[in-house]
Amino acid sequence: MDLRSLGQRLGLEILNGIARASLGAPETLLYGTDSRQAIDYWGGTEPGRPLVAFFYGGGWTSGARQDYRFVADTLRRLECD
């Protein structure tokens, strides 16, 4: 792993560590038979809040949805589902 990749990985770990402390566990929705065919959903309990779908990069071949939990944390703080 090169220095740039290591720095990116470390940054994601820090951001997600902070997010996990306040976000809780998502509901995992499966849309296929492969383990990578899943969506993390942090649904709200208040009606009328906007629903936001976030698709991370990777061309459907790399990355992991768990790397971007900090995005869900930020959107929830902005009162989005």
N, C-alpha and C positions, 0 to 999 in steps of 0.2 A: 504494500500500500504506500503510495507516494504521500508527501507532506500535505499537499492540497486536499487529497481524499481524506486523510486523517483529520485535518482541520474541519472539513465539512461534516464528517461523522461525529466529531466531538461537539460541534455546534448544535447538530440535531439532537444529540443526547441531552445536552443542557436544556435546550428549549422544551423538549418533551418531558424531562424530569420535572420542570416547573409546572407544565400543563397537567401532568398526571396527578399532581398534588391537589388540584382543585376540580378536575373534570370528572373523575369517576370512570367507571367502565362503560364502554359503548355496547349497544345491541349489535350483534354481528348478523347481517342479512346475507344469505348465500344466493347467488344467481347462476350457479353452475356446479359441476361436479369436482372441479379442481379446487384445491385449498386456497389458491390465489384469487378465485372468483368469489370475492366477498366484499361487502361494504360495511364500514363501521358507521353506525347511526347513533347520534346523541340527540334523541328527541326531547322536546320540551313538553311541559305540562300546560302551558298557557296558549289558548287559541289565538289565532291572528298574527302570530310571529312569522316573519319571512323564513322560508326554507332555502338553504344554500347547499348546492352540491359542489364539492371540490374534487377535482381529478388531478392527481399529482403526475408529474412527468415520468418518463420511463418507457414510453412506446408500448405499454402493456407487456414488457418483457423484463424490466428491472425495477428496482426500488421496492419499497414496502409501505403499505398504508400506515403502519405503526410509526413510521418516521415523521409523519405530519400531523400528529395529534395536537401539536401547538396551534395549528390552523383552526381546528375545531374549538379549542379553548378560547381563542381570540374571537371567533364568531359568536360563541355562546355569551361572552362578555358584552358583545354588541347587541345582544337580545335577538339573535337569529337561531333557528333550529337547523 
